[in-house]
Amino acid sequence: MQSKDLRIGNWVEIIKSKGHQTTIQASCFSVNIEKNYKSIALTEKWLLNFGFEQAGNFYSLGRFHLYKDNNDIVYLNYGWMVIDLLYVHKLQNLYFALTGEDLKLNTK
């Protein structure tokens, strides 16, 4: 993961605080991203926490639909375009690029 891959508000894990997750703030870009933060694997728990509804291997949030294969890899599939989404920040960035809105984490 490089700083160019991140936006303010992306969820990442702090390397020195194993397991501690945080969102990227503007001040985070003043430190070495690669040495201080790492990507968070995109799991079913994250999808559900972002508000996706599950139906089998499919996850939907409004008109945004994802598919999870047997290897737990999440895909966005629009016919000719297939994008694998291995990390939380990649889902956040793609969702924003396609909808113009940030994914909101459910705090329930």
Biopython code that builds the backbone (N, CA, C, O; Angstrom):
import numpy as np
from Bio.PDB.StructureBuilder import StructureBuilder

atoms = [
    (1, "MET", "N", (0.847, -1.175, 0.000)),
    (1, "MET", "CA", (0.000, 0.000, 0.000)),
    (1, "MET", "C", (0.891, 1.237, 0.000)),
    (1, "MET", "O", (1.855, 1.320, 0.761)),
    (2, "GLN", "N", (0.565, 2.181, -0.847)),
    (2, "GLN", "CA", (1.299, 3.434, -0.928)),
    (2, "GLN", "C", (0.351, 4.589, -0.643)),
    (2, "GLN", "O", (-0.868, 4.432, -0.720)),
    (3, "SER", "N", (0.906, 5.743, -0.316)),
    (3, "SER", "CA", (0.070, 6.890, 0.013)),
    (3, "SER", "C", (-0.847, 7.265, -1.143)),
    (3, "SER", "O", (-1.951, 7.759, -0.915)),
    (4, "LYS", "N", (-0.407, 7.037, -2.387)),
    (4, "LYS", "CA", (-1.243, 7.380, -3.542)),
    (4, "LYS", "C", (-2.489, 6.490, -3.628)),
    (4, "LYS", "O", (-3.427, 6.816, -4.356)),
    (5, "ASP", "N", (-2.510, 5.370, -2.892)),
    (5, "ASP", "CA", (-3.646, 4.455, -2.889)),
    (5, "ASP", "C", (-4.718, 4.852, -1.876)),
    (5, "ASP", "O", (-5.786, 4.241, -1.833)),
    (6, "LEU", "N", (-4.441, 5.867, -1.064)),
    (6, "LEU", "CA", (-5.327, 6.195, 0.055)),
    (6, "LEU", "C", (-6.010, 7.539, -0.110)),
    (6, "LEU", "O", (-5.497, 8.456, -0.752)),
    (7, "ARG", "N", (-7.180, 7.619, 0.491)),
    (7, "ARG", "CA", (-7.931, 8.859, 0.602)),
    (7, "ARG", "C", (-8.190, 9.105, 2.087)),
    (7, "ARG", "O", (-8.182, 8.173, 2.892)),
    (8, "ILE", "N", (-8.415, 10.350, 2.433)),
    (8, "ILE", "CA", (-8.802, 10.659, 3.804)),
    (8, "ILE", "C", (-10.097, 9.914, 4.099)),
    (8, "ILE", "O", (-11.041, 9.963, 3.310)),
    (9, "GLY", "N", (-10.142, 9.229, 5.233)),
    (9, "GLY", "CA", (-11.308, 8.438, 5.623)),
    (9, "GLY", "C", (-11.159, 6.953, 5.358)),
    (9, "GLY", "O", (-11.977, 6.159, 5.823)),
    (10, "ASN", "N", (-10.107, 6.553, 4.604)),
    (10, "ASN", "CA", (-9.884, 5.118, 4.381)),
    (10, "ASN", "C", (-9.493, 4.437, 5.682)),
    (10, "ASN", "O", (-8.750, 4.990, 6.492)),
    (11, "TRP", "N", (-10.007, 3.224, 5.869)),
    (11, "TRP", "CA", (-9.671, 2.426, 7.043)),
    (11, "TRP", "C", (-8.370, 1.665, 6.778)),
    (11, "TRP", "O", (-8.210, 1.050, 5.723)),
    (12, "VAL", "N", (-7.442, 1.709, 7.741)),
    (12, "VAL", "CA", (-6.162, 1.008, 7.672)),
    (12, "VAL", "C", (-5.829, 0.463, 9.060)),
    (12, "VAL", "O", (-6.463, 0.817, 10.054)),
    (13, "GLU", "N", (-4.827, -0.401, 9.100)),
    (13, "GLU", "CA", (-4.341, -0.918, 10.384)),
    (13, "GLU", "C", (-3.012, -0.253, 10.704)),
    (13, "GLU", "O", (-2.159, -0.090, 9.831)),
    (14, "ILE", "N", (-2.845, 0.130, 11.969)),
    (14, "ILE", "CA", (-1.584, 0.724, 12.418)),
    (14, "ILE", "C", (-0.618, -0.414, 12.705)),
    (14, "ILE", "O", (-0.916, -1.288, 13.518)),
    (15, "ILE", "N", (0.527, -0.415, 12.053)),
    (15, "ILE", "CA", (1.477, -1.517, 12.174)),
    (15, "ILE", "C", (2.007, -1.653, 13.599)),
    (15, "ILE", "O", (2.088, -2.767, 14.117)),
    (16, "LYS", "N", (2.366, -0.551, 14.239)),
    (16, "LYS", "CA", (2.958, -0.622, 15.578)),
    (16, "LYS", "C", (1.953, -1.010, 16.657)),
    (16, "LYS", "O", (2.346, -1.448, 17.739)),
    (17, "SER", "N", (0.683, -0.856, 16.379)),
    (17, "SER", "CA", (-0.380, -1.226, 17.326)),
    (17, "SER", "C", (-1.166, -2.365, 16.706)),
    (17, "SER", "O", (-2.288, -2.180, 16.233)),
    (18, "LYS", "N", (-0.569, -3.534, 16.716)),
    (18, "LYS", "CA", (-1.151, -4.684, 16.017)),
    (18, "LYS", "C", (-2.644, -4.825, 16.313)),
    (18, "LYS", "O", (-3.063, -4.867, 17.469)),
    (19, "GLY", "N", (-3.420, -4.895, 15.261)),
    (19, "GLY", "CA", (-4.849, -5.065, 15.382)),
    (19, "GLY", "C", (-5.629, -3.765, 15.522)),
    (19, "GLY", "O", (-6.850, -3.763, 15.365)),
    (20, "HIS", "N", (-4.943, -2.651, 15.816)),
    (20, "HIS", "CA", (-5.650, -1.379, 15.968)),
    (20, "HIS", "C", (-5.929, -0.788, 14.588)),
    (20, "HIS", "O", (-5.020, -0.617, 13.775)),
    (21, "GLN", "N", (-7.195, -0.481, 14.341)),
    (21, "GLN", "CA", (-7.590, 0.056, 13.050)),
    (21, "GLN", "C", (-8.035, 1.492, 13.216)),
    (21, "GLN", "O", (-8.619, 1.862, 14.235)),
    (22, "THR", "N", (-7.754, 2.302, 12.202)),
    (22, "THR", "CA", (-8.083, 3.722, 12.245)),
    (22, "THR", "C", (-8.382, 4.211, 10.843)),
    (22, "THR", "O", (-8.168, 3.494, 9.865)),
    (23, "THR", "N", (-8.874, 5.428, 10.751)),
    (23, "THR", "CA", (-9.079, 6.033, 9.437)),
    (23, "THR", "C", (-7.930, 6.988, 9.138)),
    (23, "THR", "O", (-7.332, 7.576, 10.039)),
    (24, "ILE", "N", (-7.644, 7.122, 7.869)),
    (24, "ILE", "CA", (-6.589, 8.038, 7.427)),
    (24, "ILE", "C", (-7.088, 9.473, 7.583)),
    (24, "ILE", "O", (-8.189, 9.812, 7.150)),
    (25, "GLN", "N", (-6.269, 10.295, 8.201)),
    (25, "GLN", "CA", (-6.523, 11.729, 8.345)),
    (25, "GLN", "C", (-5.455, 12.471, 7.549)),
    (25, "GLN", "O", (-4.462, 11.867, 7.144)),
    (26, "ALA", "N", (-5.640, 13.740, 7.324)),
    (26, "ALA", "CA", (-4.661, 14.532, 6.571)),
    (26, "ALA", "C", (-3.271, 14.436, 7.199)),
    (26, "ALA", "O", (-2.273, 14.380, 6.481)),
    (27, "SER", "N", (-3.197, 14.415, 8.522)),
    (27, "SER", "CA", (-1.904, 14.371, 9.211)),
    (27, "SER", "C", (-1.152, 13.063, 8.957)),
    (27, "SER", "O", (0.069, 13.020, 9.107)),
    (28, "CYS", "N", (-1.854, 12.007, 8.579)),
    (28, "CYS", "CA", (-1.215, 10.720, 8.332)),
    (28, "CYS", "C", (-0.253, 10.792, 7.152)),
    (28, "CYS", "O", (0.702, 10.017, 7.085)),
    (29, "PHE", "N", (-0.493, 11.710, 6.227)),
    (29, "PHE", "CA", (0.350, 11.795, 5.040)),
    (29, "PHE", "C", (1.695, 12.453, 5.333)),
    (29, "PHE", "O", (2.555, 12.519, 4.454)),
    (30, "SER", "N", (1.887, 12.939, 6.558)),
    (30, "SER", "CA", (3.167, 13.534, 6.931)),
    (30, "SER", "C", (4.158, 12.476, 7.415)),
    (30, "SER", "O", (5.322, 12.793, 7.663)),
    (31, "VAL", "N", (3.717, 11.235, 7.551)),
    (31, "VAL", "CA", (4.600, 10.143, 7.954)),
    (31, "VAL", "C", (4.706, 9.147, 6.804)),
    (31, "VAL", "O", (3.951, 9.229, 5.835)),
    (32, "ASN", "N", (5.628, 8.222, 6.909)),
    (32, "ASN", "CA", (5.808, 7.200, 5.879)),
    (32, "ASN", "C", (4.659, 6.200, 5.982)),
    (32, "ASN", "O", (4.590, 5.408, 6.922)),
    (33, "ILE", "N", (3.772, 6.250, 5.012)),
    (33, "ILE", "CA", (2.587, 5.392, 5.013)),
    (33, "ILE", "C", (2.979, 3.923, 5.071)),
    (33, "ILE", "O", (2.412, 3.167, 5.860)),
    (34, "GLU", "N", (3.950, 3.500, 4.242)),
    (34, "GLU", "CA", (4.320, 2.093, 4.143)),
    (34, "GLU", "C", (4.877, 1.538, 5.455)),
    (34, "GLU", "O", (4.714, 0.351, 5.737)),
    (35, "LYS", "N", (5.522, 2.369, 6.250)),
    (35, "LYS", "CA", (6.120, 1.910, 7.506)),
    (35, "LYS", "C", (5.154, 1.969, 8.684)),
    (35, "LYS", "O", (5.383, 1.318, 9.704)),
    (36, "ASN", "N", (4.095, 2.730, 8.558)),
    (36, "ASN", "CA", (3.200, 2.956, 9.692)),
    (36, "ASN", "C", (1.819, 2.326, 9.567)),
    (36, "ASN", "O", (1.146, 2.099, 10.572)),
    (37, "TYR", "N", (1.392, 2.042, 8.333)),
    (37, "TYR", "CA", (0.041, 1.529, 8.120)),
    (37, "TYR", "C", (0.061, 0.358, 7.153)),
    (37, "TYR", "O", (0.940, 0.260, 6.296)),
    (38, "LYS", "N", (-0.922, -0.535, 7.299)),
    (38, "LYS", "CA", (-1.065, -1.618, 6.329)),
    (38, "LYS", "C", (-2.538, -1.785, 5.996)),
    (38, "LYS", "O", (-3.418, -1.358, 6.743)),
    (39, "SER", "N", (-2.780, -2.410, 4.868)),
    (39, "SER", "CA", (-4.144, -2.626, 4.383)),
    (39, "SER", "C", (-4.887, -3.598, 5.285)),
    (39, "SER", "O", (-4.283, -4.469, 5.911)),
    (40, "ILE", "N", (-6.196, -3.440, 5.345)),
    (40, "ILE", "CA", (-7.068, -4.351, 6.075)),
    (40, "ILE", "C", (-7.753, -5.253, 5.053)),
    (40, "ILE", "O", (-8.337, -4.770, 4.083)),
    (41, "ALA", "N", (-7.679, -6.554, 5.272)),
    (41, "ALA", "CA", (-8.338, -7.501, 4.364)),
    (41, "ALA", "C", (-9.846, -7.269, 4.383)),
    (41, "ALA", "O", (-10.443, -7.078, 5.442)),
    (42, "LEU", "N", (-10.450, -7.288, 3.201)),
    (42, "LEU", "CA", (-11.895, -7.112, 3.094)),
    (42, "LEU", "C", (-12.581, -8.427, 3.420)),
    (42, "LEU", "O", (-12.400, -9.423, 2.720)),
    (43, "THR", "N", (-13.363, -8.425, 4.480)),
    (43, "THR", "CA", (-14.061, -9.628, 4.934)),
    (43, "THR", "C", (-15.569, -9.386, 4.901)),
    (43, "THR", "O", (-16.037, -8.265, 4.706)),
    (44, "GLU", "N", (-16.302, -10.461, 5.095)),
    (44, "GLU", "CA", (-17.754, -10.363, 5.168)),
    (44, "GLU", "C", (-18.168, -9.416, 6.290)),
    (44, "GLU", "O", (-19.117, -8.648, 6.132)),
    (45, "LYS", "N", (-17.479, -9.461, 7.401)),
    (45, "LYS", "CA", (-17.800, -8.584, 8.530)),
    (45, "LYS", "C", (-17.723, -7.113, 8.119)),
    (45, "LYS", "O", (-18.590, -6.319, 8.484)),
    (46, "TRP", "N", (-16.686, -6.751, 7.360)),
    (46, "TRP", "CA", (-16.563, -5.372, 6.897)),
    (46, "TRP", "C", (-17.716, -5.007, 5.973)),
    (46, "TRP", "O", (-18.291, -3.925, 6.092)),
    (47, "LEU", "N", (-18.058, -5.908, 5.049)),
    (47, "LEU", "CA", (-19.167, -5.626, 4.134)),
    (47, "LEU", "C", (-20.456, -5.368, 4.901)),
    (47, "LEU", "O", (-21.175, -4.409, 4.621)),
    (48, "LEU", "N", (-20.741, -6.222, 5.862)),
    (48, "LEU", "CA", (-21.963, -6.067, 6.649)),
    (48, "LEU", "C", (-21.925, -4.793, 7.491)),
    (48, "LEU", "O", (-22.947, -4.124, 7.646)),
    (49, "ASN", "N", (-20.754, -4.452, 8.036)),
    (49, "ASN", "CA", (-20.614, -3.225, 8.819)),
    (49, "ASN", "C", (-20.783, -1.969, 7.970)),
    (49, "ASN", "O", (-21.178, -0.922, 8.483)),
    (50, "PHE", "N", (-20.487, -2.067, 6.676)),
    (50, "PHE", "CA", (-20.709, -0.946, 5.760)),
    (50, "PHE", "C", (-22.162, -0.879, 5.300)),
    (50, "PHE", "O", (-22.545, 0.048, 4.586)),
    (51, "GLY", "N", (-22.970, -1.854, 5.706)),
    (51, "GLY", "CA", (-24.388, -1.809, 5.382)),
    (51, "GLY", "C", (-24.808, -2.668, 4.212)),
    (51, "GLY", "O", (-25.962, -2.603, 3.788)),
    (52, "PHE", "N", (-23.901, -3.477, 3.674)),
    (52, "PHE", "CA", (-24.263, -4.369, 2.575)),
    (52, "PHE", "C", (-25.211, -5.443, 3.104)),
    (52, "PHE", "O", (-25.079, -5.907, 4.236)),
    (53, "GLU", "N", (-26.165, -5.824, 2.262)),
    (53, "GLU", "CA", (-27.072, -6.916, 2.591)),
    (53, "GLU", "C", (-26.616, -8.152, 1.829)),
    (53, "GLU", "O", (-26.254, -8.072, 0.656)),
    (54, "GLN", "N", (-26.639, -9.291, 2.505)),
    (54, "GLN", "CA", (-26.136, -10.530, 1.928)),
    (54, "GLN", "C", (-27.280, -11.405, 1.432)),
    (54, "GLN", "O", (-28.319, -11.533, 2.080)),
    (55, "ALA", "N", (-27.057, -12.002, 0.264)),
    (55, "ALA", "CA", (-27.957, -13.017, -0.284)),
    (55, "ALA", "C", (-27.059, -14.073, -0.923)),
    (55, "ALA", "O", (-26.652, -13.940, -2.077)),
    (56, "GLY", "N", (-26.754, -15.123, -0.159)),
    (56, "GLY", "CA", (-25.816, -16.142, -0.644)),
    (56, "GLY", "C", (-24.424, -15.555, -0.739)),
    (56, "GLY", "O", (-23.888, -15.050, 0.248)),
    (57, "ASN", "N", (-23.830, -15.620, -1.935)),
    (57, "ASN", "CA", (-22.492, -15.061, -2.157)),
    (57, "ASN", "C", (-22.545, -13.649, -2.710)),
    (57, "ASN", "O", (-21.514, -13.102, -3.101)),
    (58, "PHE", "N", (-23.729, -13.047, -2.750)),
    (58, "PHE", "CA", (-23.886, -11.701, -3.274)),
    (58, "PHE", "C", (-24.122, -10.717, -2.139)),
    (58, "PHE", "O", (-24.773, -11.035, -1.144)),
    (59, "TYR", "N", (-23.577, -9.513, -2.308)),
    (59, "TYR", "CA", (-23.726, -8.448, -1.328)),
    (59, "TYR", "C", (-24.182, -7.204, -2.072)),
    (59, "TYR", "O", (-23.627, -6.860, -3.116)),
    (60, "SER", "N", (-25.184, -6.533, -1.539)),
    (60, "SER", "CA", (-25.724, -5.360, -2.212)),
    (60, "SER", "C", (-25.846, -4.200, -1.247)),
    (60, "SER", "O", (-26.193, -4.369, -0.078)),
    (61, "LEU", "N", (-25.556, -3.031, -1.757)),
    (61, "LEU", "CA", (-25.778, -1.781, -1.055)),
    (61, "LEU", "C", (-26.379, -0.835, -2.088)),
    (61, "LEU", "O", (-25.665, -0.232, -2.888)),
    (62, "GLY", "N", (-27.696, -0.719, -2.055)),
    (62, "GLY", "CA", (-28.372, 0.048, -3.102)),
    (62, "GLY", "C", (-28.167, -0.638, -4.447)),
    (62, "GLY", "O", (-28.466, -1.823, -4.599)),
    (63, "ARG", "N", (-27.662, 0.100, -5.410)),
    (63, "ARG", "CA", (-27.419, -0.452, -6.752)),
    (63, "ARG", "C", (-25.995, -0.974, -6.908)),
    (63, "ARG", "O", (-25.595, -1.355, -8.008)),
    (64, "PHE", "N", (-25.235, -0.995, -5.834)),
    (64, "PHE", "CA", (-23.840, -1.440, -5.845)),
    (64, "PHE", "C", (-23.814, -2.897, -5.408)),
    (64, "PHE", "O", (-24.168, -3.204, -4.270)),
    (65, "HIS", "N", (-23.399, -3.802, -6.292)),
    (65, "HIS", "CA", (-23.447, -5.235, -6.024)),
    (65, "HIS", "C", (-22.063, -5.865, -6.103)),
    (65, "HIS", "O", (-21.282, -5.576, -7.009)),
    (66, "LEU", "N", (-21.777, -6.735, -5.134)),
    (66, "LEU", "CA", (-20.500, -7.454, -5.084)),
    (66, "LEU", "C", (-20.766, -8.945, -5.012)),
    (66, "LEU", "O", (-21.862, -9.385, -4.665)),
    (67, "TYR", "N", (-19.737, -9.713, -5.350)),
    (67, "TYR", "CA", (-19.816, -11.165, -5.313)),
    (67, "TYR", "C", (-18.597, -11.685, -4.563)),
    (67, "TYR", "O", (-17.488, -11.193, -4.774)),
    (68, "LYS", "N", (-18.784, -12.668, -3.695)),
    (68, "LYS", "CA", (-17.676, -13.296, -2.965)),
    (68, "LYS", "C", (-17.548, -14.735, -3.459)),
    (68, "LYS", "O", (-18.513, -15.498, -3.419)),
    (69, "ASP", "N", (-16.347, -15.104, -3.929)),
    (69, "ASP", "CA", (-16.166, -16.466, -4.425)),
    (69, "ASP", "C", (-15.804, -17.412, -3.282)),
    (69, "ASP", "O", (-15.764, -17.006, -2.120)),
    (70, "ASN", "N", (-15.545, -18.658, -3.612)),
    (70, "ASN", "CA", (-15.247, -19.675, -2.590)),
    (70, "ASN", "C", (-13.924, -19.441, -1.872)),
    (70, "ASN", "O", (-13.682, -20.022, -0.814)),
    (71, "ASN", "N", (-13.068, -18.598, -2.436)),
    (71, "ASN", "CA", (-11.791, -18.276, -1.798)),
    (71, "ASN", "C", (-11.885, -16.996, -0.968)),
    (71, "ASN", "O", (-10.866, -16.425, -0.578)),
    (72, "ASP", "N", (-13.116, -16.552, -0.702)),
    (72, "ASP", "CA", (-13.360, -15.326, 0.071)),
    (72, "ASP", "C", (-12.793, -14.075, -0.579)),
    (72, "ASP", "O", (-12.473, -13.109, 0.113)),
    (73, "ILE", "N", (-12.664, -14.079, -1.909)),
    (73, "ILE", "CA", (-12.239, -12.891, -2.627)),
    (73, "ILE", "C", (-13.491, -12.195, -3.132)),
    (73, "ILE", "O", (-14.356, -12.820, -3.747)),
    (74, "VAL", "N", (-13.582, -10.904, -2.870)),
    (74, "VAL", "CA", (-14.754, -10.129, -3.255)),
    (74, "VAL", "C", (-14.500, -9.484, -4.610)),
    (74, "VAL", "O", (-13.423, -8.945, -4.864)),
    (75, "TYR", "N", (-15.510, -9.548, -5.478)),
    (75, "TYR", "CA", (-15.409, -8.992, -6.827)),
    (75, "TYR", "C", (-16.535, -8.013, -7.089)),
    (75, "TYR", "O", (-17.650, -8.166, -6.589)),
    (76, "LEU", "N", (-16.222, -7.015, -7.875)),
    (76, "LEU", "CA", (-17.236, -6.188, -8.498)),
    (76, "LEU", "C", (-17.294, -6.679, -9.930)),
    (76, "LEU", "O", (-16.262, -6.710, -10.600)),
    (77, "ASN", "N", (-18.458, -7.063, -10.426)),
    (77, "ASN", "CA", (-18.576, -7.629, -11.761)),
    (77, "ASN", "C", (-19.657, -6.895, -12.533)),
    (77, "ASN", "O", (-20.845, -7.020, -12.233)),
    (78, "TYR", "N", (-19.234, -6.125, -13.536)),
    (78, "TYR", "CA", (-20.165, -5.437, -14.423)),
    (78, "TYR", "C", (-20.000, -5.977, -15.834)),
    (78, "TYR", "O", (-19.734, -5.219, -16.766)),
    (79, "GLY", "N", (-20.159, -7.297, -15.993)),
    (79, "GLY", "CA", (-20.054, -7.910, -17.317)),
    (79, "GLY", "C", (-18.629, -7.947, -17.808)),
    (79, "GLY", "O", (-17.898, -8.888, -17.499)),
    (80, "TRP", "N", (-18.222, -6.969, -18.549)),
    (80, "TRP", "CA", (-16.878, -6.953, -19.128)),
    (80, "TRP", "C", (-15.825, -6.512, -18.123)),
    (80, "TRP", "O", (-14.633, -6.698, -18.367)),
    (81, "MET", "N", (-16.233, -5.937, -17.006)),
    (81, "MET", "CA", (-15.278, -5.415, -16.030)),
    (81, "MET", "C", (-15.382, -6.205, -14.727)),
    (81, "MET", "O", (-16.431, -6.234, -14.085)),
    (82, "VAL", "N", (-14.280, -6.842, -14.351)),
    (82, "VAL", "CA", (-14.217, -7.567, -13.080)),
    (82, "VAL", "C", (-13.065, -6.977, -12.273)),
    (82, "VAL", "O", (-11.926, -6.933, -12.738)),
    (83, "ILE", "N", (-13.375, -6.524, -11.061)),
    (83, "ILE", "CA", (-12.362, -5.921, -10.194)),
    (83, "ILE", "C", (-12.340, -6.688, -8.892)),
    (83, "ILE", "O", (-13.361, -6.798, -8.213)),
    (84, "ASP", "N", (-11.161, -7.229, -8.531)),
    (84, "ASP", "CA", (-11.063, -7.907, -7.245)),
    (84, "ASP", "C", (-10.790, -6.874, -6.167)),
    (84, "ASP", "O", (-9.977, -5.967, -6.340)),
    (85, "LEU", "N", (-11.480, -7.030, -5.067)),
    (85, "LEU", "CA", (-11.388, -6.095, -3.953)),
    (85, "LEU", "C", (-10.873, -6.852, -2.739)),
    (85, "LEU", "O", (-11.650, -7.445, -1.991)),
    (86, "LEU", "N", (-9.574, -6.831, -2.550)),
    (86, "LEU", "CA", (-8.965, -7.579, -1.461)),
    (86, "LEU", "C", (-8.906, -6.784, -0.159)),
    (86, "LEU", "O", (-8.808, -7.357, 0.926)),
    (87, "TYR", "N", (-8.968, -5.459, -0.282)),
    (87, "TYR", "CA", (-8.741, -4.620, 0.892)),
    (87, "TYR", "C", (-9.862, -3.608, 1.083)),
    (87, "TYR", "O", (-10.497, -3.172, 0.123)),
    (88, "VAL", "N", (-10.092, -3.244, 2.332)),
    (88, "VAL", "CA", (-11.157, -2.312, 2.694)),
    (88, "VAL", "C", (-10.982, -0.986, 1.960)),
    (88, "VAL", "O", (-11.950, -0.459, 1.411)),
    (89, "HIS", "N", (-9.766, -0.435, 1.940)),
    (89, "HIS", "CA", (-9.575, 0.880, 1.316)),
    (89, "HIS", "C", (-9.866, 0.841, -0.184)),
    (89, "HIS", "O", (-10.297, 1.847, -0.747)),
    (90, "LYS", "N", (-9.639, -0.297, -0.842)),
    (90, "LYS", "CA", (-9.939, -0.399, -2.274)),
    (90, "LYS", "C", (-11.447, -0.352, -2.510)),
    (90, "LYS", "O", (-11.908, 0.284, -3.457)),
    (91, "LEU", "N", (-12.215, -1.025, -1.650)),
    (91, "LEU", "CA", (-13.669, -0.950, -1.746)),
    (91, "LEU", "C", (-14.132, 0.482, -1.509)),
    (91, "LEU", "O", (-14.969, 0.994, -2.252)),
    (92, "GLN", "N", (-13.595, 1.131, -0.480)),
    (92, "GLN", "CA", (-13.990, 2.503, -0.181)),
    (92, "GLN", "C", (-13.722, 3.426, -1.368)),
    (92, "GLN", "O", (-14.563, 4.251, -1.726)),
    (93, "ASN", "N", (-12.542, 3.280, -1.973)),
    (93, "ASN", "CA", (-12.174, 4.148, -3.094)),
    (93, "ASN", "C", (-13.038, 3.885, -4.323)),
    (93, "ASN", "O", (-13.468, 4.826, -4.989)),
    (94, "LEU", "N", (-13.296, 2.622, -4.628)),
    (94, "LEU", "CA", (-14.113, 2.288, -5.789)),
    (94, "LEU", "C", (-15.549, 2.756, -5.585)),
    (94, "LEU", "O", (-16.156, 3.316, -6.497)),
    (95, "TYR", "N", (-16.088, 2.531, -4.405)),
    (95, "TYR", "CA", (-17.449, 2.971, -4.114)),
    (95, "TYR", "C", (-17.564, 4.482, -4.298)),
    (95, "TYR", "O", (-18.530, 4.968, -4.886)),
    (96, "PHE", "N", (-16.580, 5.219, -3.797)),
    (96, "PHE", "CA", (-16.596, 6.672, -3.942)),
    (96, "PHE", "C", (-16.490, 7.076, -5.411)),
    (96, "PHE", "O", (-17.192, 7.983, -5.858)),
    (97, "ALA", "N", (-15.621, 6.410, -6.157)),
    (97, "ALA", "CA", (-15.444, 6.744, -7.571)),
    (97, "ALA", "C", (-16.725, 6.512, -8.373)),
    (97, "ALA", "O", (-17.025, 7.273, -9.293)),
    (98, "LEU", "N", (-17.476, 5.476, -8.034)),
    (98, "LEU", "CA", (-18.682, 5.140, -8.788)),
    (98, "LEU", "C", (-19.933, 5.880, -8.312)),
    (98, "LEU", "O", (-20.844, 6.126, -9.102)),
    (99, "THR", "N", (-19.983, 6.233, -7.040)),
    (99, "THR", "CA", (-21.206, 6.834, -6.506)),
    (99, "THR", "C", (-21.035, 8.295, -6.093)),
    (99, "THR", "O", (-22.021, 9.024, -5.984)),
    (100, "GLY", "N", (-19.793, 8.729, -5.862)),
    (100, "GLY", "CA", (-19.554, 10.085, -5.375)),
    (100, "GLY", "C", (-19.826, 10.236, -3.891)),
    (100, "GLY", "O", (-19.835, 11.348, -3.365)),
    (101, "GLU", "N", (-20.052, 9.104, -3.210)),
    (101, "GLU", "CA", (-20.329, 9.118, -1.779)),
    (101, "GLU", "C", (-19.348, 8.212, -1.047)),
    (101, "GLU", "O", (-18.841, 7.245, -1.614)),
    (102, "ASP", "N", (-19.087, 8.531, 0.211)),
    (102, "ASP", "CA", (-18.241, 7.689, 1.045)),
    (102, "ASP", "C", (-19.074, 6.581, 1.660)),
    (102, "ASP", "O", (-20.237, 6.790, 2.005)),
    (103, "LEU", "N", (-18.480, 5.397, 1.799)),
    (103, "LEU", "CA", (-19.126, 4.322, 2.544)),
    (103, "LEU", "C", (-19.149, 4.710, 4.014)),
    (103, "LEU", "O", (-18.159, 5.216, 4.542)),
    (104, "LYS", "N", (-20.248, 4.481, 4.658)),
    (104, "LYS", "CA", (-20.364, 4.812, 6.075)),
    (104, "LYS", "C", (-20.395, 3.535, 6.882)),
    (104, "LYS", "O", (-21.134, 2.602, 6.567)),
    (105, "LEU", "N", (-19.588, 3.501, 7.924)),
    (105, "LEU", "CA", (-19.504, 2.337, 8.798)),
    (105, "LEU", "C", (-20.636, 2.400, 9.804)),
    (105, "LEU", "O", (-20.812, 3.412, 10.483)),
    (106, "ASN", "N", (-21.410, 1.315, 9.904)),
    (106, "ASN", "CA", (-22.480, 1.234, 10.899)),
    (106, "ASN", "C", (-21.852, 1.152, 12.285)),
    (106, "ASN", "O", (-20.935, 0.361, 12.505)),
    (107, "THR", "N", (-22.328, 1.943, 13.197)),
    (107, "THR", "CA", (-21.766, 1.953, 14.550)),
    (107, "THR", "C", (-22.626, 1.201, 15.538)),
    (107, "THR", "O", (-22.404, 1.301, 16.745)),
    (108, "LYS", "N", (-23.602, 0.451, 15.058)),
    (108, "LYS", "CA", (-24.484, -0.321, 15.947)),
    (108, "LYS", "C", (-23.770, -1.489, 16.550)),
    (108, "LYS", "O", (-24.363, -2.243, 17.321)),
]
sb = StructureBuilder()
sb.init_structure("model")
sb.init_model(0)
sb.init_chain("A")
sb.init_seg("    ")
for serial, (resi, resn, name, xyz) in enumerate(atoms, 1):
    if name == "N":
        sb.init_residue(resn, " ", resi, " ")
    sb.init_atom(name, np.array(xyz, "f"), 0.0, 1.0, " ", f" {name:<3s}", serial, name[0])
structure = sb.get_structure()
